[in-house]
């Protein structure tokens, strides 16, 4: 077992051990004042989402005590995304996976810190959304470099990246027209988990499978992402168009 897998297993063990404590504390039944009202539902369920927010609360408190603002985490998330891309591009997929997951933690922290300090505003929302795209593109460029010799894998990378950007664009454009869309199964959290754990576990799966090749797990993961993101983008496009038509009919009828 490699040191990277041992670290991952240790983190997962701590996480799973804390879940019963969280459940017994009744945290999942209490309203989280720092929960974003704009994010969609998490595919794996409300419990895991609320547990994660509880799990990172010590980091929130330390950040607030030190006066760390949301912009720090915005920039940190983008930096982790770019670093993940560099790691993927140089074949260090485990480091790339850690970079993606840590960027996801930073993405959660920026909004929670902003709401805790009561400084959430349109400028912060813009920076958050835009820097998230920089982080995603950075990671995908690294994956494209990693799989540049495989037509199939490169096609999946490009499709997954394009689908991810379309999912975000459809929502942003809908909100610009007054329609908030939070539906779909391949939102940012799901994408981060897929790529992050895909990178972390890829060498282990390759060894167990007997292939020894980079991408044994990552390529199928990217295939799931490609289908899921494009499907979610199409679904959101149709959903927003229907809502806009309904709003238009209501307005003209009133």
MODELLER restraints for C-alpha pairs under 7 A, 6 or more apart:
rsr = mdl.restraints
at = mdl.atoms
rsr.add(forms.Gaussian(group=physical.xy_distance, feature=features.Distance(at['CA:22:A'], at['CA:51:A']), mean=6.73, stdev=0.5))
rsr.add(forms.Gaussian(group=physical.xy_distance, feature=features.Distance(at['CA:28:A'], at['CA:47:A']), mean=6.28, stdev=0.5))
rsr.add(forms.Gaussian(group=physical.xy_distance, feature=features.Distance(at['CA:28:A'], at['CA:50:A']), mean=6.11, stdev=0.5))
rsr.add(forms.Gaussian(group=physical.xy_distance, feature=features.Distance(at['CA:34:A'], at['CA:112:A']), mean=5.50, stdev=0.5))
rsr.add(forms.Gaussian(group=physical.xy_distance, feature=features.Distance(at['CA:34:A'], at['CA:115:A']), mean=5.92, stdev=0.5))
rsr.add(forms.Gaussian(group=physical.xy_distance, feature=features.Distance(at['CA:34:A'], at['CA:116:A']), mean=6.43, stdev=0.5))
rsr.add(forms.Gaussian(group=physical.xy_distance, feature=features.Distance(at['CA:39:A'], at['CA:182:A']), mean=6.35, stdev=0.5))
rsr.add(forms.Gaussian(group=physical.xy_distance, feature=features.Distance(at['CA:40:A'], at['CA:182:A']), mean=4.36, stdev=0.5))
rsr.add(forms.Gaussian(group=physical.xy_distance, feature=features.Distance(at['CA:40:A'], at['CA:183:A']), mean=6.25, stdev=0.5))
rsr.add(forms.Gaussian(group=physical.xy_distance, feature=features.Distance(at['CA:42:A'], at['CA:49:A']), mean=6.60, stdev=0.5))
rsr.add(forms.Gaussian(group=physical.xy_distance, feature=features.Distance(at['CA:43:A'], at['CA:185:A']), mean=5.99, stdev=0.5))
rsr.add(forms.Gaussian(group=physical.xy_distance, feature=features.Distance(at['CA:60:A'], at['CA:113:A']), mean=6.74, stdev=0.5))
rsr.add(forms.Gaussian(group=physical.xy_distance, feature=features.Distance(at['CA:69:A'], at['CA:113:A']), mean=6.62, stdev=0.5))
rsr.add(forms.Gaussian(group=physical.xy_distance, feature=features.Distance(at['CA:70:A'], at['CA:110:A']), mean=4.25, stdev=0.5))
rsr.add(forms.Gaussian(group=physical.xy_distance, feature=features.Distance(at['CA:70:A'], at['CA:111:A']), mean=6.64, stdev=0.5))
rsr.add(forms.Gaussian(group=physical.xy_distance, feature=features.Distance(at['CA:70:A'], at['CA:113:A']), mean=5.62, stdev=0.5))
rsr.add(forms.Gaussian(group=physical.xy_distance, feature=features.Distance(at['CA:70:A'], at['CA:114:A']), mean=5.48, stdev=0.5))
rsr.add(forms.Gaussian(group=physical.xy_distance, feature=features.Distance(at['CA:71:A'], at['CA:110:A']), mean=6.84, stdev=0.5))
rsr.add(forms.Gaussian(group=physical.xy_distance, feature=features.Distance(at['CA:73:A'], at['CA:106:A']), mean=5.14, stdev=0.5))
rsr.add(forms.Gaussian(group=physical.xy_distance, feature=features.Distance(at['CA:73:A'], at['CA:107:A']), mean=6.76, stdev=0.5))
rsr.add(forms.Gaussian(group=physical.xy_distance, feature=features.Distance(at['CA:73:A'], at['CA:109:A']), mean=6.49, stdev=0.5))
rsr.add(forms.Gaussian(group=physical.xy_distance, feature=features.Distance(at['CA:73:A'], at['CA:110:A']), mean=5.07, stdev=0.5))
rsr.add(forms.Gaussian(group=physical.xy_distance, feature=features.Distance(at['CA:74:A'], at['CA:106:A']), mean=6.90, stdev=0.5))
rsr.add(forms.Gaussian(group=physical.xy_distance, feature=features.Distance(at['CA:74:A'], at['CA:107:A']), mean=6.59, stdev=0.5))
rsr.add(forms.Gaussian(group=physical.xy_distance, feature=features.Distance(at['CA:74:A'], at['CA:110:A']), mean=5.96, stdev=0.5))
rsr.add(forms.Gaussian(group=physical.xy_distance, feature=features.Distance(at['CA:74:A'], at['CA:128:A']), mean=5.83, stdev=0.5))
rsr.add(forms.Gaussian(group=physical.xy_distance, feature=features.Distance(at['CA:74:A'], at['CA:131:A']), mean=6.57, stdev=0.5))
rsr.add(forms.Gaussian(group=physical.xy_distance, feature=features.Distance(at['CA:76:A'], at['CA:106:A']), mean=6.48, stdev=0.5))
rsr.add(forms.Gaussian(group=physical.xy_distance, feature=features.Distance(at['CA:77:A'], at['CA:103:A']), mean=4.26, stdev=0.5))
rsr.add(forms.Gaussian(group=physical.xy_distance, feature=features.Distance(at['CA:77:A'], at['CA:104:A']), mean=6.90, stdev=0.5))
rsr.add(forms.Gaussian(group=physical.xy_distance, feature=features.Distance(at['CA:77:A'], at['CA:106:A']), mean=5.08, stdev=0.5))
rsr.add(forms.Gaussian(group=physical.xy_distance, feature=features.Distance(at['CA:77:A'], at['CA:107:A']), mean=5.87, stdev=0.5))
rsr.add(forms.Gaussian(group=physical.xy_distance, feature=features.Distance(at['CA:77:A'], at['CA:135:A']), mean=6.69, stdev=0.5))
rsr.add(forms.Gaussian(group=physical.xy_distance, feature=features.Distance(at['CA:78:A'], at['CA:103:A']), mean=7.00, stdev=0.5))
rsr.add(forms.Gaussian(group=physical.xy_distance, feature=features.Distance(at['CA:78:A'], at['CA:131:A']), mean=5.68, stdev=0.5))
rsr.add(forms.Gaussian(group=physical.xy_distance, feature=features.Distance(at['CA:78:A'], at['CA:132:A']), mean=6.33, stdev=0.5))
rsr.add(forms.Gaussian(group=physical.xy_distance, feature=features.Distance(at['CA:78:A'], at['CA:134:A']), mean=6.08, stdev=0.5))
rsr.add(forms.Gaussian(group=physical.xy_distance, feature=features.Distance(at['CA:78:A'], at['CA:135:A']), mean=4.42, stdev=0.5))
rsr.add(forms.Gaussian(group=physical.xy_distance, feature=features.Distance(at['CA:80:A'], at['CA:99:A']), mean=5.06, stdev=0.5))
rsr.add(forms.Gaussian(group=physical.xy_distance, feature=features.Distance(at['CA:80:A'], at['CA:100:A']), mean=6.51, stdev=0.5))
rsr.add(forms.Gaussian(group=physical.xy_distance, feature=features.Distance(at['CA:80:A'], at['CA:102:A']), mean=6.76, stdev=0.5))
rsr.add(forms.Gaussian(group=physical.xy_distance, feature=features.Distance(at['CA:80:A'], at['CA:103:A']), mean=5.06, stdev=0.5))
rsr.add(forms.Gaussian(group=physical.xy_distance, feature=features.Distance(at['CA:81:A'], at['CA:99:A']), mean=6.26, stdev=0.5))
rsr.add(forms.Gaussian(group=physical.xy_distance, feature=features.Distance(at['CA:81:A'], at['CA:100:A']), mean=5.84, stdev=0.5))
rsr.add(forms.Gaussian(group=physical.xy_distance, feature=features.Distance(at['CA:81:A'], at['CA:103:A']), mean=6.07, stdev=0.5))
rsr.add(forms.Gaussian(group=physical.xy_distance, feature=features.Distance(at['CA:81:A'], at['CA:135:A']), mean=3.94, stdev=0.5))
rsr.add(forms.Gaussian(group=physical.xy_distance, feature=features.Distance(at['CA:81:A'], at['CA:136:A']), mean=6.15, stdev=0.5))
rsr.add(forms.Gaussian(group=physical.xy_distance, feature=features.Distance(at['CA:81:A'], at['CA:138:A']), mean=5.59, stdev=0.5))
rsr.add(forms.Gaussian(group=physical.xy_distance, feature=features.Distance(at['CA:81:A'], at['CA:139:A']), mean=5.40, stdev=0.5))
rsr.add(forms.Gaussian(group=physical.xy_distance, feature=features.Distance(at['CA:82:A'], at['CA:135:A']), mean=5.80, stdev=0.5))
rsr.add(forms.Gaussian(group=physical.xy_distance, feature=features.Distance(at['CA:82:A'], at['CA:138:A']), mean=4.56, stdev=0.5))
rsr.add(forms.Gaussian(group=physical.xy_distance, feature=features.Distance(at['CA:82:A'], at['CA:139:A']), mean=5.99, stdev=0.5))
rsr.add(forms.Gaussian(group=physical.xy_distance, feature=features.Distance(at['CA:83:A'], at['CA:99:A']), mean=6.44, stdev=0.5))
rsr.add(forms.Gaussian(group=physical.xy_distance, feature=features.Distance(at['CA:84:A'], at['CA:95:A']), mean=6.76, stdev=0.5))
rsr.add(forms.Gaussian(group=physical.xy_distance, feature=features.Distance(at['CA:84:A'], at['CA:96:A']), mean=4.04, stdev=0.5))
rsr.add(forms.Gaussian(group=physical.xy_distance, feature=features.Distance(at['CA:84:A'], at['CA:97:A']), mean=6.85, stdev=0.5))
rsr.add(forms.Gaussian(group=physical.xy_distance, feature=features.Distance(at['CA:84:A'], at['CA:99:A']), mean=4.66, stdev=0.5))
rsr.add(forms.Gaussian(group=physical.xy_distance, feature=features.Distance(at['CA:84:A'], at['CA:100:A']), mean=5.94, stdev=0.5))
rsr.add(forms.Gaussian(group=physical.xy_distance, feature=features.Distance(at['CA:84:A'], at['CA:139:A']), mean=5.40, stdev=0.5))
rsr.add(forms.Gaussian(group=physical.xy_distance, feature=features.Distance(at['CA:85:A'], at['CA:96:A']), mean=6.53, stdev=0.5))
rsr.add(forms.Gaussian(group=physical.xy_distance, feature=features.Distance(at['CA:85:A'], at['CA:138:A']), mean=5.08, stdev=0.5))
rsr.add(forms.Gaussian(group=physical.xy_distance, feature=features.Distance(at['CA:85:A'], at['CA:139:A']), mean=3.77, stdev=0.5))
rsr.add(forms.Gaussian(group=physical.xy_distance, feature=features.Distance(at['CA:85:A'], at['CA:140:A']), mean=6.43, stdev=0.5))
rsr.add(forms.Gaussian(group=physical.xy_distance, feature=features.Distance(at['CA:85:A'], at['CA:141:A']), mean=6.09, stdev=0.5))
rsr.add(forms.Gaussian(group=physical.xy_distance, feature=features.Distance(at['CA:85:A'], at['CA:142:A']), mean=3.87, stdev=0.5))
rsr.add(forms.Gaussian(group=physical.xy_distance, feature=features.Distance(at['CA:85:A'], at['CA:143:A']), mean=6.65, stdev=0.5))
rsr.add(forms.Gaussian(group=physical.xy_distance, feature=features.Distance(at['CA:86:A'], at['CA:142:A']), mean=5.63, stdev=0.5))
rsr.add(forms.Gaussian(group=physical.xy_distance, feature=features.Distance(at['CA:87:A'], at['CA:93:A']), mean=6.33, stdev=0.5))
rsr.add(forms.Gaussian(group=physical.xy_distance, feature=features.Distance(at['CA:87:A'], at['CA:95:A']), mean=5.94, stdev=0.5))
rsr.add(forms.Gaussian(group=physical.xy_distance, feature=features.Distance(at['CA:87:A'], at['CA:96:A']), mean=4.93, stdev=0.5))
rsr.add(forms.Gaussian(group=physical.xy_distance, feature=features.Distance(at['CA:88:A'], at['CA:96:A']), mean=5.21, stdev=0.5))
rsr.add(forms.Gaussian(group=physical.xy_distance, feature=features.Distance(at['CA:88:A'], at['CA:142:A']), mean=4.89, stdev=0.5))
rsr.add(forms.Gaussian(group=physical.xy_distance, feature=features.Distance(at['CA:88:A'], at['CA:143:A']), mean=5.51, stdev=0.5))
rsr.add(forms.Gaussian(group=physical.xy_distance, feature=features.Distance(at['CA:88:A'], at['CA:146:A']), mean=6.11, stdev=0.5))
rsr.add(forms.Gaussian(group=physical.xy_distance, feature=features.Distance(at['CA:89:A'], at['CA:142:A']), mean=4.10, stdev=0.5))
rsr.add(forms.Gaussian(group=physical.xy_distance, feature=features.Distance(at['CA:89:A'], at['CA:143:A']), mean=5.97, stdev=0.5))
rsr.add(forms.Gaussian(group=physical.xy_distance, feature=features.Distance(at['CA:89:A'], at['CA:145:A']), mean=5.09, stdev=0.5))
rsr.add(forms.Gaussian(group=physical.xy_distance, feature=features.Distance(at['CA:89:A'], at['CA:146:A']), mean=4.78, stdev=0.5))
rsr.add(forms.Gaussian(group=physical.xy_distance, feature=features.Distance(at['CA:90:A'], at['CA:146:A']), mean=6.90, stdev=0.5))
rsr.add(forms.Gaussian(group=physical.xy_distance, feature=features.Distance(at['CA:91:A'], at['CA:146:A']), mean=6.22, stdev=0.5))
rsr.add(forms.Gaussian(group=physical.xy_distance, feature=features.Distance(at['CA:93:A'], at['CA:199:A']), mean=4.88, stdev=0.5))
rsr.add(forms.Gaussian(group=physical.xy_distance, feature=features.Distance(at['CA:93:A'], at['CA:200:A']), mean=6.68, stdev=0.5))
rsr.add(forms.Gaussian(group=physical.xy_distance, feature=features.Distance(at['CA:94:A'], at['CA:199:A']), mean=5.08, stdev=0.5))
rsr.add(forms.Gaussian(group=physical.xy_distance, feature=features.Distance(at['CA:94:A'], at['CA:200:A']), mean=4.33, stdev=0.5))
rsr.add(forms.Gaussian(group=physical.xy_distance, feature=features.Distance(at['CA:96:A'], at['CA:199:A']), mean=6.23, stdev=0.5))
rsr.add(forms.Gaussian(group=physical.xy_distance, feature=features.Distance(at['CA:97:A'], at['CA:195:A']), mean=6.50, stdev=0.5))
rsr.add(forms.Gaussian(group=physical.xy_distance, feature=features.Distance(at['CA:97:A'], at['CA:196:A']), mean=3.93, stdev=0.5))
rsr.add(forms.Gaussian(group=physical.xy_distance, feature=features.Distance(at['CA:97:A'], at['CA:197:A']), mean=6.04, stdev=0.5))
rsr.add(forms.Gaussian(group=physical.xy_distance, feature=features.Distance(at['CA:97:A'], at['CA:198:A']), mean=6.84, stdev=0.5))
rsr.add(forms.Gaussian(group=physical.xy_distance, feature=features.Distance(at['CA:97:A'], at['CA:199:A']), mean=4.31, stdev=0.5))
rsr.add(forms.Gaussian(group=physical.xy_distance, feature=features.Distance(at['CA:97:A'], at['CA:200:A']), mean=5.01, stdev=0.5))
rsr.add(forms.Gaussian(group=physical.xy_distance, feature=features.Distance(at['CA:98:A'], at['CA:196:A']), mean=6.21, stdev=0.5))
rsr.add(forms.Gaussian(group=physical.xy_distance, feature=features.Distance(at['CA:98:A'], at['CA:200:A']), mean=6.84, stdev=0.5))
rsr.add(forms.Gaussian(group=physical.xy_distance, feature=features.Distance(at['CA:100:A'], at['CA:192:A']), mean=6.24, stdev=0.5))
rsr.add(forms.Gaussian(group=physical.xy_distance, feature=features.Distance(at['CA:100:A'], at['CA:196:A']), mean=5.20, stdev=0.5))
rsr.add(forms.Gaussian(group=physical.xy_distance, feature=features.Distance(at['CA:101:A'], at['CA:192:A']), mean=6.32, stdev=0.5))
rsr.add(forms.Gaussian(group=physical.xy_distance, feature=features.Distance(at['CA:101:A'], at['CA:193:A']), mean=6.77, stdev=0.5))
rsr.add(forms.Gaussian(group=physical.xy_distance, feature=features.Distance(at['CA:101:A'], at['CA:196:A']), mean=5.26, stdev=0.5))
rsr.add(forms.Gaussian(group=physical.xy_distance, feature=features.Distance(at['CA:104:A'], at['CA:192:A']), mean=6.44, stdev=0.5))
rsr.add(forms.Gaussian(group=physical.xy_distance, feature=features.Distance(at['CA:114:A'], at['CA:120:A']), mean=4.89, stdev=0.5))
rsr.add(forms.Gaussian(group=physical.xy_distance, feature=features.Distance(at['CA:140:A'], at['CA:157:A']), mean=6.71, stdev=0.5))
rsr.add(forms.Gaussian(group=physical.xy_distance, feature=features.Distance(at['CA:140:A'], at['CA:161:A']), mean=6.29, stdev=0.5))
rsr.add(forms.Gaussian(group=physical.xy_distance, feature=features.Distance(at['CA:143:A'], at['CA:157:A']), mean=6.74, stdev=0.5))
rsr.add(forms.Gaussian(group=physical.xy_distance, feature=features.Distance(at['CA:144:A'], at['CA:154:A']), mean=5.73, stdev=0.5))
rsr.add(forms.Gaussian(group=physical.xy_distance, feature=features.Distance(at['CA:144:A'], at['CA:157:A']), mean=6.04, stdev=0.5))
rsr.add(forms.Gaussian(group=physical.xy_distance, feature=features.Distance(at['CA:147:A'], at['CA:153:A']), mean=5.88, stdev=0.5))
rsr.add(forms.Gaussian(group=physical.xy_distance, feature=features.Distance(at['CA:147:A'], at['CA:154:A']), mean=5.55, stdev=0.5))
rsr.add(forms.Gaussian(group=physical.xy_distance, feature=features.Distance(at['CA:148:A'], at['CA:154:A']), mean=5.81, stdev=0.5))
rsr.add(forms.Gaussian(group=physical.xy_distance, feature=features.Distance(at['CA:153:A'], at['CA:219:A']), mean=5.97, stdev=0.5))
rsr.add(forms.Gaussian(group=physical.xy_distance, feature=features.Distance(at['CA:156:A'], at['CA:222:A']), mean=5.86, stdev=0.5))
rsr.add(forms.Gaussian(group=physical.xy_distance, feature=features.Distance(at['CA:156:A'], at['CA:223:A']), mean=5.67, stdev=0.5))
rsr.add(forms.Gaussian(group=physical.xy_distance, feature=features.Distance(at['CA:156:A'], at['CA:226:A']), mean=5.96, stdev=0.5))
rsr.add(forms.Gaussian(group=physical.xy_distance, feature=features.Distance(at['CA:157:A'], at['CA:222:A']), mean=6.22, stdev=0.5))
rsr.add(forms.Gaussian(group=physical.xy_distance, feature=features.Distance(at['CA:159:A'], at['CA:226:A']), mean=5.28, stdev=0.5))
rsr.add(forms.Gaussian(group=physical.xy_distance, feature=features.Distance(at['CA:160:A'], at['CA:222:A']), mean=6.48, stdev=0.5))
rsr.add(forms.Gaussian(group=physical.xy_distance, feature=features.Distance(at['CA:160:A'], at['CA:225:A']), mean=5.46, stdev=0.5))
rsr.add(forms.Gaussian(group=physical.xy_distance, feature=features.Distance(at['CA:160:A'], at['CA:226:A']), mean=3.90, stdev=0.5))
rsr.add(forms.Gaussian(group=physical.xy_distance, feature=features.Distance(at['CA:160:A'], at['CA:229:A']), mean=6.40, stdev=0.5))
rsr.add(forms.Gaussian(group=physical.xy_distance, feature=features.Distance(at['CA:163:A'], at['CA:226:A']), mean=6.46, stdev=0.5))
rsr.add(forms.Gaussian(group=physical.xy_distance, feature=features.Distance(at['CA:163:A'], at['CA:229:A']), mean=4.60, stdev=0.5))
rsr.add(forms.Gaussian(group=physical.xy_distance, feature=features.Distance(at['CA:163:A'], at['CA:230:A']), mean=4.56, stdev=0.5))
rsr.add(forms.Gaussian(group=physical.xy_distance, feature=features.Distance(at['CA:163:A'], at['CA:233:A']), mean=6.57, stdev=0.5))
rsr.add(forms.Gaussian(group=physical.xy_distance, feature=features.Distance(at['CA:164:A'], at['CA:229:A']), mean=5.47, stdev=0.5))
rsr.add(forms.Gaussian(group=physical.xy_distance, feature=features.Distance(at['CA:166:A'], at['CA:233:A']), mean=5.67, stdev=0.5))
rsr.add(forms.Gaussian(group=physical.xy_distance, feature=features.Distance(at['CA:167:A'], at['CA:229:A']), mean=6.54, stdev=0.5))
rsr.add(forms.Gaussian(group=physical.xy_distance, feature=features.Distance(at['CA:167:A'], at['CA:232:A']), mean=6.42, stdev=0.5))
rsr.add(forms.Gaussian(group=physical.xy_distance, feature=features.Distance(at['CA:167:A'], at['CA:233:A']), mean=4.51, stdev=0.5))
rsr.add(forms.Gaussian(group=physical.xy_distance, feature=features.Distance(at['CA:170:A'], at['CA:233:A']), mean=6.70, stdev=0.5))
rsr.add(forms.Gaussian(group=physical.xy_distance, feature=features.Distance(at['CA:170:A'], at['CA:236:A']), mean=6.49, stdev=0.5))
rsr.add(forms.Gaussian(group=physical.xy_distance, feature=features.Distance(at['CA:170:A'], at['CA:237:A']), mean=6.16, stdev=0.5))
rsr.add(forms.Gaussian(group=physical.xy_distance, feature=features.Distance(at['CA:171:A'], at['CA:180:A']), mean=6.97, stdev=0.5))
rsr.add(forms.Gaussian(group=physical.xy_distance, feature=features.Distance(at['CA:171:A'], at['CA:181:A']), mean=5.63, stdev=0.5))
rsr.add(forms.Gaussian(group=physical.xy_distance, feature=features.Distance(at['CA:174:A'], at['CA:180:A']), mean=6.23, stdev=0.5))
rsr.add(forms.Gaussian(group=physical.xy_distance, feature=features.Distance(at['CA:174:A'], at['CA:181:A']), mean=6.87, stdev=0.5))
rsr.add(forms.Gaussian(group=physical.xy_distance, feature=features.Distance(at['CA:174:A'], at['CA:240:A']), mean=6.24, stdev=0.5))
rsr.add(forms.Gaussian(group=physical.xy_distance, feature=features.Distance(at['CA:179:A'], at['CA:240:A']), mean=6.82, stdev=0.5))
rsr.add(forms.Gaussian(group=physical.xy_distance, feature=features.Distance(at['CA:181:A'], at['CA:240:A']), mean=6.86, stdev=0.5))
rsr.add(forms.Gaussian(group=physical.xy_distance, feature=features.Distance(at['CA:183:A'], at['CA:236:A']), mean=6.91, stdev=0.5))
rsr.add(forms.Gaussian(group=physical.xy_distance, feature=features.Distance(at['CA:184:A'], at['CA:232:A']), mean=5.16, stdev=0.5))
rsr.add(forms.Gaussian(group=physical.xy_distance, feature=features.Distance(at['CA:185:A'], at['CA:232:A']), mean=6.56, stdev=0.5))
rsr.add(forms.Gaussian(group=physical.xy_distance, feature=features.Distance(at['CA:186:A'], at['CA:228:A']), mean=5.70, stdev=0.5))
rsr.add(forms.Gaussian(group=physical.xy_distance, feature=features.Distance(at['CA:186:A'], at['CA:229:A']), mean=5.53, stdev=0.5))
rsr.add(forms.Gaussian(group=physical.xy_distance, feature=features.Distance(at['CA:186:A'], at['CA:232:A']), mean=6.23, stdev=0.5))
rsr.add(forms.Gaussian(group=physical.xy_distance, feature=features.Distance(at['CA:194:A'], at['CA:221:A']), mean=6.52, stdev=0.5))
rsr.add(forms.Gaussian(group=physical.xy_distance, feature=features.Distance(at['CA:198:A'], at['CA:217:A']), mean=6.08, stdev=0.5))
rsr.add(forms.Gaussian(group=physical.xy_distance, feature=features.Distance(at['CA:198:A'], at['CA:218:A']), mean=5.13, stdev=0.5))
rsr.add(forms.Gaussian(group=physical.xy_distance, feature=features.Distance(at['CA:198:A'], at['CA:221:A']), mean=6.49, stdev=0.5))
rsr.add(forms.Gaussian(group=physical.xy_distance, feature=features.Distance(at['CA:199:A'], at['CA:218:A']), mean=6.30, stdev=0.5))
rsr.add(forms.Gaussian(group=physical.xy_distance, feature=features.Distance(at['CA:202:A'], at['CA:214:A']), mean=6.84, stdev=0.5))
rsr.add(forms.Gaussian(group=physical.xy_distance, feature=features.Distance(at['CA:202:A'], at['CA:215:A']), mean=6.41, stdev=0.5))
rsr.add(forms.Gaussian(group=physical.xy_distance, feature=features.Distance(at['CA:202:A'], at['CA:216:A']), mean=6.21, stdev=0.5))
rsr.add(forms.Gaussian(group=physical.xy_distance, feature=features.Distance(at['CA:202:A'], at['CA:217:A']), mean=4.96, stdev=0.5))
rsr.add(forms.Gaussian(group=physical.xy_distance, feature=features.Distance(at['CA:202:A'], at['CA:218:A']), mean=6.12, stdev=0.5))
rsr.add(forms.Gaussian(group=physical.xy_distance, feature=features.Distance(at['CA:203:A'], at['CA:214:A']), mean=6.64, stdev=0.5))
rsr.add(forms.Gaussian(group=physical.xy_distance, feature=features.Distance(at['CA:205:A'], at['CA:216:A']), mean=6.78, stdev=0.5))
rsr.add(forms.Gaussian(group=physical.xy_distance, feature=features.Distance(at['CA:205:A'], at['CA:217:A']), mean=6.42, stdev=0.5))
rsr.add(forms.Gaussian(group=physical.xy_distance, feature=features.Distance(at['CA:206:A'], at['CA:212:A']), mean=4.82, stdev=0.5))
rsr.add(forms.Gaussian(group=physical.xy_distance, feature=features.Distance(at['CA:206:A'], at['CA:213:A']), mean=5.98, stdev=0.5))
rsr.add(forms.Gaussian(group=physical.xy_distance, feature=features.Distance(at['CA:206:A'], at['CA:216:A']), mean=5.35, stdev=0.5))
